């Protein structure tokens, strides 16, 4: 995690003004190089047994970034909103759920 991430607190979504919150979060994710993960998700290979060590390393890195982005989304929602995304297993899934708010 970069030192910038430690200095910036993410805005909290309370169920109102989603559009403003989403713009701020998108900018935050872009600053942390996480927006692509939130927007596109992580695609798992159909057969990972044929993947090279480098490919496996890249996949593990993407999974770690996805977990980091999911954590930021989880901490950026009010307690009464959290149950709606608590079942999400990826940042993309949580983001999609919140877009429907």
N, C-alpha and C positions, 0 to 999 in steps of 0.2 A: 504494500500500500504506500502510495507516495505521501510525502509530507504535506502536500496540498490537501489531500483527502482528510488528513488529521485536523486541518485548520478550518475546513468548511463544514458547516452543519447542513444537512439536507433539510429542505422544507417539508413540513408535515401536511399530508392531505387529510382534511377533516370531513370530506364528503361534499365540500363546496368548492367552487372555482377550480374544477379539474383542469381546465385548459391552461390556466396560469401555472398551476403546480407541475403539469406535464412539461411545459416549456422549460421551467427551472430544472427539473430532473433531467431532461434531455441534455441540457447544457452541462449539468454536473457529470452525467455519464460520458459525454464527449470529452470533458476535461480529464477524465480518468481512463480514457480509451476503452470504455465498456459499452458504448452505445450500439455498436454492431452486434454484440452479443444479445442485448435487450431486444433489438429490432429483428434480428434474424434467428436467434437461438443457436443451439449447438446441434449439428447433425452428426449422428453416430454412424460409423461405417457399418454396412450390412455384415461384413465378415472381417473382424479386426485381427484375425489370426494371420492374415497376409500383409498387414500393415508393417511398415518399417519402424525402427526405433524412433526415428525423427518424427514420423507421422503420429506415433503413439504419444510422444512428448508434446506435440502441438495440440493433440486432443485433450490431454491432461491439463494443459495450460488453459484451453478454452473452457473446460469444465470448472476449473478454479475461478476463472473470470466470471462465469455464469453464477457460481455460488456467491461471489462477492457482490455482483449486481443484485441478485435476489435478496441478499442481506440488506443492502441499501434500500431496496423497495420496501421490505418488511419493516424497517425502522423508520421509514418516511410516511407511514400511515398512522392515523389515530387508532387507539385501542379498539374502538367500536367498528372500524373498517377492517382491521387485521383478520378476523375470522373468515372474511370473504376470500382472502388470498392464502390462507394458512395451508390449503391443500396443494398449492402450486409447487411444482418441483423444479421450475426453471424461471429465470427472470422474464423471459418472453411470455410465459403463461401468466405470471402475476401481472405483468404490464397489460396484457390483453384483457384480463378480468377487470382491472381498474379503468380501462378505456370505456367499458360499458356503464360506468357509474354516471 
